Structures are given as C-alpha cells and as structure tokens.
Amino acid sequence: MRVLIAGAGRAGLSVAVHLAKMGHDVTTVDRDEAIANSAFERHGLVSLVGDATDAGLLQEAEVARADVVVAMLRRDADNLAVALLAQAGGAKRVMVRMRDPAYRGVYVRAGVDQILSEIDVFIGAMATAIEHPGVRHAMVLGAGESVAFELDVPVDSVIAGRTVSTIAGSASFPSSCVFAGVYRPDGRVEAPRGSSVVAGGATVLLVAARDELAEVIAFFLRREPASGGVHERR
C-alpha cells in the first residue's frame, strides 16, 4: 500500500518504520526538518518538510495516489484539516489520531474512515489490568464496549483438556465471549476450531463485552472437578 503519514513524531515515525518493514510504500510529512531528515537518513523513508495542512504540500506528497492517509499531528484541528484535504485530494482512506474526545463527532461528520484515540486505548487497557489481575494483555475495541484480552488457563481449570466446542457449549459460558485464538507453545496464535483442545497452562485470546469481563474470567479460572462443570449443549 501507499501510505502517507502527516506527523513524524515518536508515534508517527514508529508507525511509518513498522509499515515500511512490512513492505509498504511510506511517505512522511513533518514541519521539523531535523525529524524529516532523521526519518530519511536513519530509516530510509521518503520524508517531506513542511506543513501537512498545506494543500500544495499534500499534492507534492502525491496524496491522490495514497491508499491511506494517517493524520498524527499534535492538534486535532490540524488533523481535521489534513483529513479534509486528503479526501478532497483523492486519498482512498483517511485515518486520524484523536487527541481530544470532543472532536470525535466532528471527525465522524467529516467522513473520517477510522478514529484512533490513544487515551481511550490506554485507559481501557490500564483499567482492565487493574480490575482483573488475571488478564495478561488487553485492548479495548470499538467505543469501549468490548475488550480483547489474553488469559492463562490454570492447569487445574475445569475447562483444561476440553475442546472449544465443548467449552462454548456450556450452559454457563458467557454469551458475549468469543474465542479469538489459542497460543501454541512456540508463541504463535492458532485460530481455534471446534475440535481444538484448550490445554491446562495454555494462553487463550478472548473477546468479550466489557460488562461481562469478570464473568468470563471467572468461567475460565474455575478450579472445580471437571465432572461438575462443563457439559455440551444438545
């Protein structure tokens, strides 16, 4: 993909470098000449110096050929300007990093394809970790109603050694919970099938409604005789 990133600060540059390593064609724009030079000299990125809210500079950056334009400037007003100019310039998709939640409605009305809020992500993940110590890593999804998280299944858990279909078929299985993956011993994530066995000590990747998180965690961490716990629905 051709990706144009407006704002090559620490976060913007990290995204740009990652995308370039994945084989994408990345261009950055930043007002700071030292930052732009560093992006080119240290990482080999195409970097332009200037104000990304300048329509002429975006044209020079070939915004019309961009598959994605990502606005990651320090002010939401500037990100909004970049988003509108990118849309007018022919970019296929526009994303913004939202600083102030008050801008969410403005971005939506402006037709921005995706709005990312670091504050929402950080607060959601931190709050989840504080409230539920059994969760290893967590990421808030959507507007915060759902959470994707990793959980270690105890060796003596009631579900240990059961298949995904049997576990999900339990009458007490939380309705919002979805099996997203099971980690293999080598660290890779395996897409779970109904016949996949969840071994004791395994790490599972789950998605659940935030208000059911405690119920989901309790379900997976139960340490009671297997004969009294999980029964497959008929």
N, C-alpha and C positions, 0 to 999 in steps of 0.2 A: 504494500500500500504506500501511497504518497501521503506523508503526514507533515503538517505544518504546525509548529508549536510556538505560540506567542508567549514569551516569558521564559527565559532560560536560567531562572534562579535554581536553587538547590533541587526543588521538586521537579521543575520543568526539565532541567538537564538530566536528572536521573531517569525520567520517563523517556526522554529522547535517546539516551545511551542504550537503555534496555531495548527499545524498539529497533534501533539500528543493529544491535547484536542479533535480533531476531530476523534480520534481513529486509527490514522496511526502509524506504527512502525517506529520510527525515531532514527537515529544514527547521532551524530555529530563528527566531527574531527577538532581539533584546536591545534596549536602549543603551546598555552599558557595553562599551567597546571592549573592555577587558574580559567581560563574561563571554561575549561573542567570539573573541579571539581564542579564549581558552577552550570553548566548545569545538572550535575547528582544530587547533593545534594539538590538544590532548586526546580528542575523541574522533577527529576526522569528520565532524558534522558540517554540513552546509549551514553557515550562520550569517545572518544579515544584521547590521547595526542600524537601529532606528526605532521609531515609534510604531508599534503594530496597529495603532488606531489610525494610521495614515493610509488611506485607500491606495495611494500610489505605491507605497512600500509593499503592501499586500499583493498588488499586481506584479511587482518585481519578484516577489517570492512565489509567483505562479499559483496564486490561490485558486484560480479556475481549474487547475489540474489536481488539486488536493482531494484525496478521498476523505480525509478527516482534518479539520482544523480544531486545535485544542487551545483555548484561551486560558492562560495561567498567570495573568498579571496580578499586581498587588491590589488593585481596586476593582470592585465589581462593575463600576461604571465603565471602566476601560474594557473589561471582559465583555460587557454587553455591546460596546461599540465594535469590538473585533468580531463578535458573533454576527452582528447585523451586516457588517461589511463583507464578511466571509460568505454569508448567504447570498448577498447581492452580487458577489464576485463569482459565484458558481460552484462553491465548495459543495461536495456531496453530503457531508455530515459535519455538524458543529457540536463541540463539547466545551463545557466551561468548568473551571474550579470556582465554586461559590464560596466567598468569604463571609458574607452577611446573609443570614437566612431570610431577611426581609426582601431580598432580590429574587427569591425562588419564583414567586408569581410573575415577576417581570420577565424572567428568563423563559418561563413556560409560555407566556403570551407572545414572546419574541420567536417562538418556534425552535428553541434550542433542543437538539436531539437528546442530550444527556447532561444532567447537572450533578456534579460531584462535590460533596461537602466533606472536607477533611474533619471538621469539627464534629459533624454527625457520626462519622465513622469512628473517630477516636473515642467520643463519649460513649457510644453504643458498645464498643468493644471493651472499654475500661469498666463500664458499669456491669457488663455481663461477667467479666472476670472477678469483680468484687463480690457480686451477689452469688455467683456459682463457682466456687473454687475447683470443682471437678472439671471445668471446661479448660482445655489447653489453649486453643486459639479460637477467636470468634470474629465474625464480620457481620455487621448489620446490613440487611438487604432492603431495597425499596425505600419507603419512607420511614422505616424503623419498625414495621410490624413483624418482620421475620428476622431470624438470626441463623447464619450458617456457622457451625462450630465443630471442633474436634473433641472427642471424648474417649478416654481409655476405659475399656471394658474390663472390670476385675476378673481375675482368673476364676473366682468362685461365684461370679454373677449367675443369676438364674437363666440368663439368655445364652451364656457361654456354650459353644458347641451346637447351637441351634442354627437352622437356615434362616435366611432373610424372610422367606415367605411364611415360615412358622412364627417368627417374631412379630412380623407385621400383622399376622392373622390373630394375634392375641386380643381378647376382648378388652384388655386394659391398655392396649397400645394407643398412645395419644393420637388423636385424629389429624392433627396438623403436621405430624412428624413425617419426614421423608428421608429415606436412606440415599445419600448422595455418593458415598464411596466407602471402601474398606481399604485401609493401608496394608500393603504387603510388607513382609519382613525387610525387603530392600528399600523401603521408603516410598515406593511408587503407589499411586492410588488406583485401585481396581474398581471399575463400575460394577456395583453389586447386581447379581441376578437372583431370582427367587431361590435358586439352589445353592447360592453362595453361603458358606458356613462362617459364622462370626465366632472366632476362637477366643477363649479367655485370654486376656492380656493384649488383645488387638486394639487398634485405634480405629474408630469409625468417624466418618464425616456425615453430619446430620444437618437437616434444615428443619426449623420448627417455628411456630408462631411465638413471639416473644412472651406473651402472657401464659404460654404452656411450657416454657423452658424448664421450670422447676419440676414439673410433672414428667417431662421427657427424661431429664437427668435421673430422677428417682427410679424410673422404669428400668433404665439400663444399668443402674448401680445396685439394684436389689440383690441381696445375698440371702436367698432362701432356697430350700430344696427345689430342684428343677421340677420335681413331680407335682409341686403345688402351684407352679407359676404359669407357664405359657402353654396354651392349648390352641391348636389351629382351628380357625373358623370353618364351619361346613356350610 
